[in-house]
């Protein structure tokens, strides 16, 4: 009989399946910073990440977003990033909520 922890390992290893959200590690932060390099107008601070293994790796970063305009308030957003097998990671889309 599988435990909950064992089930999570199985879920994370399924090709094309998204992992559960988790704390960021150094590699995740590197991907995030490389993809957002040069982005202006909003400062995004990553809180959690979920990944999906495909022909490369997809990332969903749950972030706090702070617009550069003083009158605007902080909000939450999910930044989707794709890291190809070779080359630099890039943003595929950003969703605010």
N, C-alpha and C positions, 0 to 999 in steps of 0.2 A: 504494500500500500504506500503511495507517495505522500509525503508531507507537503505542507504549503510551500516550504522553501524549495523542495525538489520540483514542484510544479512550476515555480517561478523560473528555475533554471531551464526547464524544458521550454517554457514560453519564450524566453530570451534567445534560445538557440534555433527557433524555427525561422527558416529563411523567409523574409518578407513580413514577419510579424513584428509589431512594435513592442519594445520592452516597457516595463512599468516606469513611471517617472522616478528619478533618483537624484541624489546629490551629484554635482559636477566633479569630475576629476581633472587632472592637469591637461590631458589630451582633449577633453570636451572644451575646456576653456580656450585652448589654442585654436581649435576649429572655429569657435564662436568669434574670437578676436580677429582671426584671418578673414572670415566672411564679412564682418562688419567694418573692416578697415576702410576709412574714408567716408563712412556714412555720417551725415550731419543732420541736424534738426531735432533729433531725439536721442537721449542717452538711455540705452538699454542695459539693465543689470540682470544677468541670468540668475534664476533661483533654483530651477530643476531642469532635468533633461530626460528625454526618451529617445531611443535610437531604433533604427530599422536597418537590417543588413539587406542590401540589394546588390546590384553591380556597382558597388561603392557603399556609402552609408548615408542614410537620411537621419537628420536630427530635428527634434522639436524642443526648443528652449522656451520654458515658461519664464517670462521676464517682467520686471517692473520697468515701465517706460516713463521717462521724464522729458517732456518737450522743452526745447530751448526757449520758447516764448514764456515769459514770466507769468502771464495771466492763465495759462493752461495748467490743469492739475495732472498729477501722476495717475497712470492707469496701468492695467495689465495687458500683456500681449504674448502671443506665441510666435516665435520666429522659426520658420522652416528653413533648414540649410541642407544642401546636398554636398557631400564630399566624394568626388569621383575617385576611382582607383588610382589615377595619377592626375596631378594638377591641384589647383587651389579650391577650397570650399567656397560656395557662393549661396546667397540668399535666394530661395525660390518664391517665398511670399511671407508676409507678416499679417497676422490677424489680431486685432485688438478686441478686448472684451471687458 
